[in-house]
Amino acid sequence: MVGNKKQTKKEVTFPELRALMAKYGVTYTDIGKIIGNTYQTVSKKFNETYEFSLLDMYKIKEYFISIGEPKENLKIDKLFFDWKFTDVNKIA
């Protein structure tokens, strides 16, 4: 701890999407190509500086379907929203 500041563990954003990316070896650069953004913009979206648009979400979902992920596993709410409303970062 430096000074009076408490160190806090950074919350993992979009854990379901990150897990899917890891499963298929998909990088931020790949996501950028899928949605037409740069690596830097994708990074800012994952860090919540910018938001994913609905079109971004759809393109990402469709991409993972096209490379073999079962459609029933890919729900927009699960990939982009559920983590905000559940305590997935505290599940050990």
Residue pairs with C-beta under 8 A, 6 or more apart in sequence:
1 7
9 89
11 89
12 18
12 83
12 88
12 89
13 46
13 47
13 48
13 83
14 46
14 79
14 80
14 83
15 83
15 88
15 89
16 78
16 79
16 82
16 83
17 60
17 79
17 80
18 46
20 26
20 64
20 69
20 74
20 79
21 27
21 30
21 31
23 69
24 64
24 67
24 69
28 39
28 42
28 43
28 46
29 39
29 42
31 37
31 42
31 60
32 38
32 39
32 41
32 42
34 59
34 60
34 63
35 42
35 52
35 55
35 56
35 59
35 60
37 45
37 56
41 50
44 50
45 51
45 52
45 56
52 60
52 80
57 76
57 79
57 80
58 76
60 79
61 74
61 76
61 79
64 74
65 71
65 74
82 88
83 89
